Amino acid sequence: MATATAAGKGSRRRLRAGKHSEANGGSRRALWTAPPWNLSMEMQMGTQQSCQNCTATPKTQNLPLTGGALKRISRPKLSKAFEEKNLLKGPGIRGAHTLRSLSKKERQQLTLHLYGLLSSVQGEEWLELEEDAQKAYVMGLLDRLEVVSRERRLKVARAVLYLAQGTFGECDSEVDVLHWSRYNCFLLYQMGTFSAFLELLHMEIDNSQACSSALRKPAISIADSTELRVLLSVLYLMVENIRLERETDSCGWRTARETFRTELSFSTHNQEPFALLLFSMVTKFCSGLAPHFPIKKVLLLLWKVVMFTLGGFEHLQALKVQKRAELGLPPLAEDSIQVVKSMRAASPPSYTLDLGESQLAPPPSKLRGRRGSRRQLLTKQDSLDIYNERDLFKTEEPATEEEEESASDGERTLDGELDLLEQDPLVPPPPSQAPLSAERVAFPKGLPWAPKVRQKDIEHFLEMSRNKFIGFTLGQDTDTLVGLPRPIHESVKTLKQHKYVSIADVQIKNEEELEKCPMSLGEEVVPETPCEILYQGMLYSLPQYMIALLKILLAAAPTSKAKTDSINILADVLPEEMPITVLQSMKLGIDVNRHKEIIVKSISALLLLLLKHFKLNHIYQFEYVSQHLVFANCIPLILKFFNQNILSYITAKNGISVLDYPCCTIQDLPELTTESLEAGDNNQFCWRNLFSCINLLRLLNKLTKWKHSRTMMLVVFKSAPILKRALKVKQAMLQLYVLKLLKIQTKYLGRQWRKSNMKTMSAIYQKVRHRMNDDWAYGNDIDARPWDFQAEECTLRANIEAFNSRRYDRPQDSEFSPVDNCLQSVLGQRLDLPEDFHYSYELWLEREVFSQPICWEELLQNH
């Protein structure tokens, strides 16, 4: 009978875990049977005694305490307390969910403590319980959160965090941990855990005692934000697990996801949307009022909340197609995401100085002598996109490589040692070239993008043609072609075939009509979308939000130098006691670099998402955010970020793979040494840093597109050599946005630059979208007049203010409100006078009435 019961439990567990391993033939016994709220008060946090007093049985004392090893340990005899600083550091994010890089001893203490907190119920493990029993257990945990003692609340919150992390102590594989983490997060949300933790987060934000304590400390460490990190970790895991959609999700989970999205998007119970709460935490941190906030976790959670509520890039593309259909616009010619996926990286161009290249070039005899060796180096060209085929322009590379060497002395003044093409290959070449040659033959010919023409381009073309052949213009009339020769007719027909009307054009036209005829057109019906709700909440504090984000981005940039007045973004990564050994110092250095990289990644993705969604919602919302980013020096900040060895930044290995979650909880951890940390992992490049660089480039494109004044900022800050060095990274999407930035400023760089960078010009022609009549390679654009730049920004700012005033300041706008013309009614109105007015009433009468001469004749004549 006992065997049958055990077999039934094992089969139920396999059914619920999906890909769970085979049962062991009997039910597992609980590690500890006492529920967490009945544990001795000796378990509470806040004491400073080492965890070495926690003793296990002698049989397993020397085993590495991973998830598998802990299943064989009996309940330890706990001493008075654990050391708080070495317990729960909270999960960072590396991939989906990861833990902070902890030492082996810290990992043991973490796992022991979590097992002491989350005990089994009725002699069974969490994975063996029925759903009703699990719900009852979660309700018990939530009840224990409503206590006065901060230590007891923190202890229960850690138990909830252990559930959200997937109860890794009872799992046998990484797949099981991720499965149970997702299952537990849905269960926690259905039981109301998010609302309970949101209240706790409000309490911690308003905790003036913690803020004042952090301000008095000379150095803030990770121990100052223990409660906040636990709460933010639980909220992040819930948002990330519920956000991701899978085909196998049940109807209940799909309904819960939509309910959760609505709860995060809109104001509930007279509270602001969740994203605005996180924005306020960012500004409070940057103002110095709360320096102990774990800013990395706040930014990560903010990014994921915005992505969940507004939608990612694929959802954005679907919204764009839907909105064009609603406005009656023709569908898009192509899907930009799919086009970029099909593009391949080009070989890096030459990196010589703009001037004097012909004089610096070596004689042809040297080139012929080194051609063979140079070709061997090119066969080992490092590439980030290992699935792309070989470059079509390899034959041109030897000469440009030689030119690069000849001018390296002058280029070092800008970027130092950047000639990395001759290093050992980061990615080994494919074993056979036959499949590549076949792919090369099958690669489609032609340009990747369909050309576009704006209405403004057609009008400008007809204006020039009419002035030349007729002698007068017809304004914005693009249909009358009388008197123009036949080739002009064909040109106009071709231009109209490729005419592209954007959503922004329609929105600007509608806004102009609403400004001209506010009474006849009536009030605009604004749909209450999540994007609109977010913009309304951010409107009056948006400058502070943008400045705060850029301040943190500047502090996290690898090219930034430490300054005394800069904000401390390492408060949630630095330990209480600084490392004393070389190994500890190396681990801390890796953790600090990874910490900064994650901050850059979250801010860049957050800003790009906001700009793209606001642009789709209304163009002037996008322009409002863009202007404040430009006013806060976002353009030079991004250029400063790229003014480094960008290839080294993308291939950096600031991570310890054996400590990634959930690998660290399942497998036995090897002994970490300085040699293993120096070697790093087997990844040839860091997708996190590549993602950040692409986001920053796209952000720079958004800010400067069709804005000639901002394009001139790129020229003034000498961005061309900085951007050209970024082309060394052989990744198609990154190169595309670098080439776009180079294209818009080519006409200002001069003829010598274009002559010296013909390969870059060819790459622009091949990869960037063409605009008919766009003379980007020449300097005769009428919009390039520098005296119009300031007027352009002022006009744009006036349009933005008019839009915000019309749509969001309607109660204060009294321009069209009725006026009371009755004298008795006006004199009979009750006015609210100041409290101290009756003390100076006689003085006021003397100054304002009696001492002022009144000409009664003029008064009677005027009225």
Solvent accessible surface area in square Angstrom, and as a share of the most:
residue,aa,sasa,rsa
1,M,201,0.90
2,A,83,0.64
3,T,102,0.59
4,A,67,0.52
5,T,71,0.41
6,A,15,0.11
7,A,58,0.45
8,G,33,0.32
9,K,40,0.17
10,G,8,0.08
11,S,43,0.28
12,R,66,0.24
13,R,17,0.06
14,R,86,0.31
15,L,151,0.75
16,R,54,0.20
17,A,2,0.02
18,G,57,0.55
19,K,166,0.70
20,H,20,0.09
21,S,54,0.35
22,E,144,0.65
23,A,41,0.32
24,N,117,0.60
25,G,57,0.55
26,G,37,0.36
27,S,42,0.27
28,R,46,0.17
29,R,176,0.64
30,A,20,0.16
31,L,33,0.17
32,W,12,0.04
33,T,86,0.50
34,A,24,0.18
35,P,32,0.20
36,P,1,0.01
37,W,63,0.22
38,N,98,0.50
39,L,16,0.08
40,S,62,0.40
41,M,119,0.53
42,E,87,0.39
43,M,5,0.02
44,Q,24,0.11
45,M,10,0.04
46,G,46,0.44
47,T,62,0.36
48,Q,123,0.55
49,Q,68,0.30
50,S,39,0.25
51,C,8,0.04
52,Q,126,0.56
53,N,61,0.31
54,C,17,0.10
55,T,64,0.37
56,A,28,0.22
57,T,49,0.29
58,P,118,0.74
59,K,184,0.78
60,T,9,0.05
61,Q,111,0.49
62,N,147,0.75
63,L,64,0.32
64,P,37,0.23
65,L,22,0.11
66,T,4,0.02
67,G,1,0.01
68,G,26,0.25
69,A,2,0.01
70,L,2,0.01
71,K,52,0.22
72,R,148,0.54
73,I,8,0.04
74,S,55,0.36
75,R,115,0.42
76,P,10,0.06
77,K,165,0.70
78,L,50,0.25
79,S,29,0.19
80,K,146,0.62
81,A,3,0.02
82,F,3,0.01
83,E,22,0.10
84,E,34,0.15
85,K,36,0.15
86,N,26,0.13
87,L,1,0.00
88,L,4,0.02
89,K,10,0.04
90,G,1,0.01
91,P,5,0.03
92,G,1,0.01
93,I,12,0.06
94,R,38,0.14
95,G,69,0.66
96,A,45,0.35
97,H,10,0.05
98,T,1,0.01
99,L,2,0.01
100,R,28,0.10
101,S,8,0.05
102,L,1,0.01
103,S,36,0.23
104,K,66,0.28
105,K,93,0.40
106,E,36,0.16
107,R,4,0.01
108,Q,49,0.22
109,Q,6,0.03
110,L,2,0.01
111,T,4,0.03
112,L,19,0.10
113,H,0,0.00
114,L,0,0.00
115,Y,7,0.02
116,G,8,0.07
117,L,0,0.00
118,L,12,0.06
119,S,6,0.04
120,S,14,0.09
121,V,38,0.22
122,Q,165,0.73
123,G,14,0.13
124,E,43,0.19
125,E,10,0.04
126,W,9,0.03
127,L,1,0.01
128,E,9,0.04
129,L,8,0.04
130,E,91,0.41
131,E,79,0.36
132,D,110,0.57
133,A,39,0.30
134,Q,0,0.00
135,K,61,0.26
136,A,67,0.52
137,Y,11,0.04
138,V,0,0.00
139,M,82,0.36
140,G,13,0.13
141,L,0,0.00
142,L,18,0.09
143,D,80,0.41
144,R,78,0.28
145,L,6,0.03
146,E,154,0.69
147,V,37,0.21
148,V,142,0.82
149,S,38,0.24
150,R,86,0.31
151,E,71,0.32
152,R,93,0.34
153,R,28,0.10
154,L,10,0.05
155,K,8,0.03
156,V,4,0.02
157,A,3,0.02
158,R,0,0.00
159,A,0,0.00
160,V,0,0.00
161,L,0,0.00
162,Y,2,0.01
163,L,0,0.00
164,A,0,0.00
165,Q,3,0.01
166,G,0,0.00
167,T,0,0.00
168,F,1,0.00
169,G,1,0.01
170,E,15,0.07
171,C,1,0.01
172,D,55,0.29
173,S,40,0.26
174,E,62,0.28
175,V,78,0.45
176,D,1,0.00
177,V,0,0.00
178,L,66,0.33
179,H,47,0.21
180,W,0,0.00
181,S,1,0.00
182,R,8,0.03
183,Y,35,0.13
184,N,1,0.01
185,C,0,0.00
186,F,0,0.00
187,L,6,0.03
188,L,1,0.00
189,Y,25,0.10
190,Q,82,0.37
191,M,39,0.18
192,G,32,0.30
193,T,0,0.00
194,F,3,0.01
195,S,54,0.35
196,A,28,0.22
197,F,0,0.00
198,L,28,0.14
199,E,112,0.50
200,L,19,0.09
201,L,0,0.00
202,H,53,0.24
203,M,98,0.44
204,E,15,0.07
205,I,14,0.07
206,D,106,0.55
207,N,31,0.16
208,S,84,0.54
209,Q,142,0.63
210,A,25,0.19
211,C,13,0.08
212,S,42,0.27
213,S,39,0.25
214,A,2,0.01
215,L,100,0.50
216,R,178,0.65
217,K,86,0.36
218,P,146,0.92
219,A,78,0.61
220,I,21,0.11
221,S,13,0.08
222,I,2,0.01
223,A,27,0.21
224,D,30,0.15
225,S,2,0.01
226,T,4,0.02
227,E,41,0.18
228,L,4,0.02
229,R,6,0.02
230,V,1,0.00
231,L,7,0.04
232,L,1,0.00
233,S,2,0.01
234,V,0,0.00
235,L,0,0.00
236,Y,8,0.03
237,L,1,0.01
238,M,0,0.00
239,V,0,0.00
240,E,9,0.04
241,N,7,0.04
242,I,0,0.00
243,R,44,0.16
244,L,62,0.31
245,E,113,0.51
246,R,122,0.45
247,E,167,0.75
248,T,125,0.73
249,D,12,0.06
250,S,60,0.39
251,C,108,0.65
252,G,44,0.42
253,W,50,0.18
254,R,103,0.37
255,T,87,0.50
256,A,11,0.08
257,R,5,0.02
258,E,90,0.40
259,T,72,0.42
260,F,0,0.00
261,R,57,0.21
262,T,73,0.42
263,E,47,0.21
264,L,2,0.01
265,S,7,0.05
266,F,62,0.26
267,S,65,0.42
268,T,50,0.29
269,H,171,0.76
270,N,162,0.83
271,Q,76,0.34
272,E,86,0.39
273,P,9,0.06
274,F,9,0.04
275,A,5,0.04
276,L,11,0.06
277,L,11,0.05
278,L,0,0.00
279,F,0,0.00
280,S,42,0.27
281,M,0,0.00
282,V,1,0.00
283,T,31,0.18
284,K,54,0.23
285,F,6,0.03
286,C,15,0.09
287,S,73,0.47
288,G,34,0.33
289,L,108,0.54
290,A,0,0.00
291,P,23,0.15
292,H,4,0.02
293,F,1,0.00
294,P,0,0.00
295,I,1,0.01
296,K,7,0.03
297,K,13,0.06
298,V,0,0.00
299,L,0,0.00
300,L,2,0.01
301,L,0,0.00
302,L,0,0.00
303,W,11,0.04
304,K,17,0.07
305,V,1,0.00
306,V,1,0.00
307,M,35,0.16
308,F,3,0.01
309,T,15,0.09
310,L,11,0.05
311,G,9,0.09
312,G,22,0.21
313,F,58,0.24
314,E,126,0.56
315,H,90,0.40
316,L,12,0.06
317,Q,32,0.14
318,A,59,0.46
319,L,56,0.28
320,K,69,0.29
321,V,71,0.41
322,Q,99,0.44
323,K,51,0.22
324,R,4,0.01
325,A,75,0.58
326,E,123,0.55
327,L,69,0.34
328,G,65,0.63
329,L,26,0.13
330,P,79,0.50
331,P,111,0.70
332,L,39,0.20
333,A,82,0.63
334,E,41,0.18
335,D,52,0.27
336,S,45,0.29
337,I,40,0.20
338,Q,100,0.45
339,V,20,0.12
340,V,10,0.06
341,K,131,0.56
342,S,74,0.48
343,M,14,0.06
344,R,29,0.11
345,A,5,0.04
346,A,14,0.11
347,S,6,0.04
348,P,0,0.00
349,P,10,0.06
350,S,9,0.06
351,Y,9,0.04
352,T,8,0.05
353,L,61,0.30
354,D,49,0.25
355,L,125,0.62
356,G,29,0.28
357,E,20,0.09
358,S,91,0.59
359,Q,147,0.65
360,L,80,0.40
361,A,43,0.33
362,P,27,0.17
363,P,72,0.45
364,P,88,0.56
365,S,68,0.44
366,K,106,0.45
367,L,43,0.22
368,R,158,0.58
369,G,66,0.63
370,R,105,0.38
371,R,89,0.32
372,G,40,0.39
373,S,64,0.42
374,R,15,0.05
375,R,130,0.47
376,Q,126,0.56
377,L,57,0.29
378,L,13,0.06
379,T,76,0.44
380,K,89,0.38
381,Q,8,0.04
382,D,16,0.08
383,S,22,0.14
384,L,5,0.02
385,D,30,0.16
386,I,82,0.41
387,Y,184,0.70
388,N,37,0.19
389,E,16,0.07
390,R,49,0.18
391,D,7,0.04
392,L,84,0.42
393,F,53,0.22
394,K,43,0.18
395,T,121,0.70
396,E,85,0.38
397,E,2,0.01
398,P,12,0.08
399,A,40,0.31
400,T,21,0.12
401,E,7,0.03
402,E,9,0.04
403,E,42,0.19
404,E,9,0.04
405,E,56,0.25
406,S,38,0.24
407,A,2,0.02
408,S,27,0.17
409,D,107,0.56
410,G,23,0.23
411,E,19,0.08
412,R,117,0.43
413,T,114,0.66
414,L,81,0.40
415,D,20,0.10
416,G,32,0.30
417,E,140,0.63
418,L,13,0.07
419,D,57,0.30
420,L,25,0.12
421,L,10,0.05
422,E,71,0.32
423,Q,104,0.46
424,D,118,0.61
425,P,43,0.27
426,L,53,0.27
427,V,21,0.12
428,P,97,0.61
429,P,58,0.37
430,P,50,0.32
431,P,145,0.91
432,S,55,0.35
433,Q,91,0.40
434,A,73,0.56
435,P,75,0.47
436,L,23,0.11
437,S,58,0.37
438,A,63,0.49
439,E,89,0.40
440,R,97,0.36
441,V,127,0.73
442,A,82,0.63
443,F,73,0.30
444,P,99,0.62
445,K,186,0.79
446,G,70,0.67
447,L,85,0.42
448,P,51,0.32
449,W,20,0.07
450,A,36,0.28
451,P,41,0.25
452,K,32,0.13
453,V,0,0.00
454,R,58,0.21
455,Q,64,0.28
456,K,105,0.44
457,D,23,0.12
458,I,2,0.01
459,E,39,0.18
460,H,60,0.27
461,F,41,0.17
462,L,1,0.00
463,E,81,0.37
464,M,115,0.51
465,S,8,0.05
466,R,4,0.02
467,N,79,0.41
468,K,158,0.67
469,F,96,0.40
470,I,59,0.30
471,G,55,0.53
472,F,113,0.47
473,T,58,0.34
474,L,74,0.37
475,G,54,0.52
476,Q,145,0.65
477,D,48,0.25
478,T,18,0.10
479,D,112,0.58
480,T,52,0.30
481,L,35,0.17
482,V,124,0.71
483,G,58,0.56
484,L,12,0.06
485,P,46,0.29
486,R,165,0.60
487,P,91,0.57
488,I,23,0.12
489,H,51,0.23
490,E,79,0.36
491,S,41,0.27
492,V,2,0.01
493,K,120,0.51
494,T,58,0.34
495,L,8,0.04
496,K,77,0.33
497,Q,122,0.54
498,H,60,0.27
499,K,79,0.34
500,Y,38,0.14
501,V,42,0.24
502,S,27,0.17
503,I,11,0.06
504,A,16,0.12
505,D,69,0.36
506,V,32,0.18
507,Q,15,0.06
508,I,58,0.29
509,K,128,0.54
510,N,69,0.35
511,E,9,0.04
512,E,90,0.40
513,E,78,0.35
514,L,23,0.11
515,E,79,0.36
516,K,159,0.67
517,C,60,0.36
518,P,51,0.32
519,M,136,0.61
520,S,92,0.60
521,L,92,0.46
522,G,34,0.33
523,E,138,0.62
524,E,53,0.24
525,V,137,0.79
526,V,31,0.18
527,P,89,0.56
528,E,103,0.46
529,T,48,0.28
530,P,41,0.26
531,C,13,0.08
532,E,2,0.01
533,I,30,0.15
534,L,9,0.04
535,Y,0,0.00
536,Q,65,0.29
537,G,33,0.32
538,M,0,0.00
539,L,10,0.05
540,Y,154,0.58
541,S,43,0.27
542,L,0,0.00
543,P,33,0.21
544,Q,103,0.46
545,Y,19,0.07
546,M,0,0.00
547,I,80,0.41
548,A,4,0.03
549,L,0,0.00
550,L,7,0.04
551,K,99,0.42
552,I,0,0.00
553,L,4,0.02
554,L,76,0.38
555,A,23,0.18
556,A,2,0.01
557,A,4,0.03
558,P,63,0.40
559,T,38,0.22
560,S,32,0.21
561,K,166,0.71
562,A,109,0.84
563,K,133,0.56
564,T,150,0.87
565,D,122,0.63
566,S,57,0.37
567,I,37,0.19
568,N,64,0.33
569,I,6,0.03
570,L,33,0.16
571,A,2,0.01
572,D,6,0.03
573,V,4,0.02
574,L,41,0.20
575,P,46,0.29
576,E,81,0.36
577,E,122,0.55
578,M,115,0.51
579,P,35,0.22
580,I,156,0.79
581,T,65,0.38
582,V,105,0.61
583,L,55,0.27
584,Q,86,0.38
585,S,55,0.35
586,M,43,0.19
587,K,24,0.10
588,L,28,0.14
589,G,32,0.31
590,I,22,0.11
591,D,6,0.03
592,V,23,0.13
593,N,64,0.33
594,R,1,0.00
595,H,2,0.01
596,K,57,0.24
597,E,7,0.03
598,I,1,0.01
599,I,0,0.00
600,V,1,0.00
601,K,35,0.15
602,S,0,0.00
603,I,0,0.00
604,S,0,0.00
605,A,2,0.01
606,L,0,0.00
607,L,1,0.00
608,L,0,0.00
609,L,3,0.02
610,L,0,0.00
611,L,1,0.00
612,K,38,0.16
613,H,7,0.03
614,F,0,0.00
615,K,59,0.25
616,L,23,0.12
617,N,29,0.15
618,H,11,0.05
619,I,10,0.05
620,Y,12,0.05
621,Q,0,0.00
622,F,8,0.03
623,E,11,0.05
624,Y,36,0.14
625,V,1,0.00
626,S,0,0.00
627,Q,5,0.02
628,H,35,0.16
629,L,0,0.00
630,V,14,0.08
631,F,100,0.42
632,A,28,0.22
633,N,93,0.48
634,C,0,0.00
635,I,0,0.00
636,P,32,0.20
637,L,16,0.08
638,I,1,0.00
639,L,6,0.03
640,K,82,0.35
641,F,3,0.01
642,F,2,0.01
643,N,66,0.34
644,Q,28,0.12
645,N,39,0.20
646,I,4,0.02
647,L,10,0.05
648,S,51,0.33
649,Y,20,0.08
650,I,0,0.00
651,T,26,0.15
652,A,26,0.21
653,K,90,0.38
654,N,27,0.14
655,G,14,0.13
656,I,10,0.05
657,S,54,0.35
658,V,42,0.24
659,L,3,0.01
660,D,35,0.18
661,Y,13,0.05
662,P,12,0.07
663,C,26,0.16
664,C,0,0.00
665,T,5,0.03
666,I,27,0.14
667,Q,96,0.42
668,D,93,0.48
669,L,17,0.08
670,P,72,0.45
671,E,125,0.56
672,L,26,0.13
673,T,58,0.34
674,T,38,0.22
675,E,120,0.54
676,S,50,0.32
677,L,13,0.06
678,E,130,0.58
679,A,70,0.54
680,G,27,0.26
681,D,31,0.16
682,N,140,0.72
683,N,90,0.46
684,Q,67,0.30
685,F,28,0.12
686,C,19,0.11
687,W,149,0.52
688,R,29,0.11
689,N,0,0.00
690,L,1,0.01
691,F,67,0.28
692,S,0,0.00
693,C,0,0.00
694,I,16,0.08
695,N,3,0.01
696,L,1,0.00
697,L,0,0.00
698,R,37,0.14
699,L,0,0.00
700,L,0,0.00
701,N,19,0.10
702,K,42,0.18
703,L,0,0.00
704,T,1,0.00
705,K,95,0.40
706,W,104,0.36
707,K,25,0.10
708,H,36,0.16
709,S,16,0.10
710,R,3,0.01
711,T,6,0.03
712,M,47,0.21
713,M,48,0.22
714,L,0,0.00
715,V,33,0.19
716,V,102,0.59
717,F,88,0.37
718,K,150,0.64
719,S,0,0.00
720,A,4,0.03
721,P,28,0.18
722,I,17,0.09
723,L,0,0.00
724,K,7,0.03
725,R,5,0.02
726,A,1,0.01
727,L,5,0.03
728,K,7,0.03
729,V,0,0.00
730,K,16,0.07
731,Q,28,0.12
732,A,3,0.03
733,M,50,0.22
734,L,0,0.00
735,Q,4,0.02
736,L,1,0.01
737,Y,26,0.10
738,V,0,0.00
739,L,2,0.01
740,K,60,0.25
741,L,0,0.00
742,L,0,0.00
743,K,17,0.07
744,I,50,0.25
745,Q,0,0.00
746,T,0,0.00
747,K,23,0.10
748,Y,48,0.18
749,L,42,0.21
750,G,33,0.31
751,R,197,0.72
752,Q,78,0.35
753,W,7,0.02
754,R,40,0.15
755,K,144,0.61
756,S,15,0.10
757,N,6,0.03
758,M,112,0.50
759,K,34,0.14
760,T,1,0.01
761,M,20,0.09
762,S,53,0.34
763,A,17,0.13
764,I,2,0.01
765,Y,116,0.44
766,Q,67,0.30
767,K,17,0.07
768,V,10,0.06
769,R,37,0.13
770,H,39,0.18
771,R,39,0.14
772,M,49,0.22
773,N,86,0.44
774,D,48,0.25
775,D,40,0.21
776,W,32,0.11
777,A,17,0.13
778,Y,136,0.52
779,G,57,0.55
780,N,107,0.55
781,D,35,0.18
782,I,89,0.45
783,D,38,0.20
784,A,21,0.16
785,R,112,0.41
786,P,81,0.51
787,W,177,0.62
788,D,50,0.26
789,F,26,0.11
790,Q,142,0.63
791,A,58,0.45
792,E,53,0.24
793,E,31,0.14
794,C,77,0.46
795,T,80,0.46
796,L,24,0.12
797,R,120,0.44
798,A,58,0.45
799,N,61,0.31
800,I,3,0.01
801,E,99,0.44
802,A,38,0.30
803,F,0,0.00
804,N,17,0.09
805,S,46,0.29
806,R,48,0.17
807,R,20,0.07
808,Y,35,0.13
809,D,42,0.22
810,R,117,0.43
811,P,120,0.75
812,Q,141,0.63
813,D,71,0.37
814,S,79,0.51
815,E,132,0.59
816,F,112,0.47
817,S,53,0.35
818,P,134,0.85
819,V,120,0.69
820,D,65,0.34
821,N,138,0.71
822,C,67,0.40
823,L,128,0.64
824,Q,151,0.67
825,S,49,0.32
826,V,66,0.38
827,L,134,0.67
828,G,63,0.61
829,Q,99,0.44
830,R,222,0.81
831,L,133,0.66
832,D,138,0.72
833,L,107,0.53
834,P,87,0.55
835,E,162,0.72
836,D,88,0.46
837,F,41,0.17
838,H,120,0.53
839,Y,175,0.66
840,S,49,0.32
841,Y,100,0.38
842,E,143,0.64
843,L,120,0.60
844,W,96,0.34
845,L,40,0.20
846,E,98,0.44
847,R,128,0.47
848,E,80,0.36
849,V,59,0.34
850,F,135,0.56
851,S,66,0.43
852,Q,97,0.43
853,P,128,0.81
854,I,89,0.45
855,C,67,0.40
856,W,151,0.53
857,E,113,0.51
858,E,103,0.46
859,L,76,0.38
860,L,137,0.68
861,Q,149,0.66
862,N,117,0.60
863,H,182,0.81
